[in-house]
Amino acid sequence: MLRLAKISDAPEILQTRIAAIRAHASSHYPAAEIEDWCTSRTAETYHAAIEQQTMIVEEVNESVVAFGQLNPETAFIDAVYVSPQQSRQGIGLKILRALEAMAIKHGIKALTLEASLNAVEFYRQAGYAPVVEEEYASNSKTSSTTLRMCHEICKT
């Protein structure tokens, strides 16, 4: 069931993020970068996004198995993560399309995101086009390469 996130979802959102990163990013990033990525947030860091942005979760058997985050002010998709046990079942695309529909309601015509290298093909298949490769510093010791991508969601 797709629904808006609540503050009480924050611990499960964090665990979903960590599990997805550890399961899928190792094919494109070294262990040190993955560990920095996994430890760069706490459950509390999601509170502001839940309250001030658009964050949705997919719930299965009363557990959060995926989430997505849209910042309507910047027209930026901050996150789409799916737990490894639920991967490749269409949940990520369901979340992405729901965020796009919410963006359209805010009058947004195009969305931007930073795709981790392991997620580039997912976003490409969803209609997002690469713009530029970027380096993202998660801390002073490591940085990760991402690909900024854009998608026109409203052609009128």
C-alpha positions in Angstrom: 0.0 0.0 0.0 1.4 3.3 -1.1 0.9 6.2 1.4 2.4 9.4 2.8 5.2 8.7 5.3 4.8 9.4 9.0 7.4 10.3 11.6 7.0 6.8 13.1 8.1 5.3 9.7 11.6 7.0 10.0 13.4 3.9 11.5 12.1 1.6 8.8 12.8 4.2 6.1 16.5 4.3 7.3 16.7 0.5 7.5 15.2 0.2 3.9 17.8 2.7 2.7 20.7 0.9 4.3 19.6 -2.6 3.1 19.2 -1.3 -0.5 22.6 0.4 -0.5 24.4 -2.6 0.8 22.6 -5.0 -1.6 22.8 -3.0 -4.8 25.7 -0.5 -4.6 28.6 -2.9 -4.2 28.7 -3.5 -7.9 29.7 0.1 -8.5 31.2 1.5 -5.3 34.0 0.4 -3.0 33.2 -0.8 0.6 34.4 2.4 2.3 32.0 4.6 0.2 29.1 2.2 0.8 29.8 2.4 4.6 29.9 6.2 4.5 26.7 6.3 2.5 25.0 3.9 5.0 26.1 5.8 8.1 25.5 9.4 6.7 21.9 9.5 8.0 19.9 8.6 11.1 16.2 8.0 11.5 15.9 11.5 12.9 17.3 13.0 9.7 14.2 11.9 7.9 11.8 13.8 10.2 12.2 17.2 8.4 11.7 15.6 5.0 8.6 13.8 6.2 7.1 17.0 7.7 8.3 19.5 5.0 8.7 17.7 1.7 6.8 14.9 0.0 7.8 11.5 1.2 5.9 8.3 0.4 6.3 4.7 1.5 5.2 1.4 0.2 4.0 -0.8 2.9 3.7 -4.6 2.8 2.3 -6.5 5.8 2.5 -3.3 7.8 6.2 -2.9 7.1 7.9 -0.2 5.0 9.6 -1.9 2.1 10.3 1.1 -0.1 10.2 4.9 0.0 10.6 7.9 -2.2 11.2 11.6 -1.4 10.4 14.7 -3.5 11.4 18.2 -2.7 8.7 20.2 -4.5 10.5 23.6 -4.0 13.5 22.4 -6.0 11.8 19.9 -8.3 14.3 17.3 -7.1 13.7 13.7 -6.3 15.9 13.1 -3.3 15.4 9.4 -3.0 13.9 6.2 -4.3 14.9 3.1 -2.3 13.4 -0.4 -2.3 14.4 -3.2 0.1 16.4 -6.0 -1.5 13.6 -8.5 -0.8 11.2 -6.5 -2.8 13.5 -5.5 -5.7 12.5 -6.0 -9.3 8.8 -6.2 -8.6 7.9 -2.8 -9.9 7.7 -1.0 -6.6 10.5 1.4 -7.4 8.7 2.5 -10.6 5.4 2.7 -8.7 7.1 5.1 -6.2 8.8 7.1 -8.9 5.5 7.6 -10.9 3.6 8.6 -7.7 6.3 11.2 -7.0 6.0 12.5 -10.5 2.2 12.7 -10.2 2.6 14.7 -7.0 5.1 17.0 -8.7 2.6 17.7 -11.5 0.0 18.7 -8.9 2.6 21.2 -7.6 2.9 22.6 -11.1 6.3 21.1 -11.8 7.1 20.3 -15.4 10.5 18.6 -15.1 12.3 16.7 -12.3 15.9 16.3 -11.6 17.7 13.6 -9.5 21.2 12.3 -8.7 21.3 8.6 -9.6 23.8 6.4 -8.0 25.7 4.5 -10.7 23.8 1.2 -9.9 20.5 3.0 -10.4 21.2 4.8 -13.7 19.6 2.1 -15.9 16.4 2.1 -13.7 16.0 5.8 -14.2 16.9 5.7 -17.9 14.2 3.1 -18.5 11.8 5.4 -16.6 12.5 8.3 -19.0 15.3 10.2 -17.2 18.1 11.4 -19.4 21.7 12.0 -18.1 22.8 15.6 -17.7 26.2 15.5 -16.0 28.4 13.2 -13.9 29.1 14.6 -10.4 31.1 13.8 -7.4 29.3 13.8 -4.0 31.4 14.0 -0.9 29.7 12.0 1.9 32.5 13.0 4.3 36.0 14.4 4.2 37.5 10.9 3.3 35.3 9.6 0.5 33.3 10.8 -2.4 31.0 9.0 -4.8 30.3 9.5 -8.4 26.6 10.0 -9.3 24.8 11.0 -12.5 22.5 14.0 -12.5 19.5 13.1 -14.6 16.4 15.0 -15.7 12.9 14.1 -17.0 10.2 16.3 -18.5 7.0 15.1 -16.8 4.5 17.6 -18.1 4.7 18.5 -21.8 1.9 21.1 -21.8 
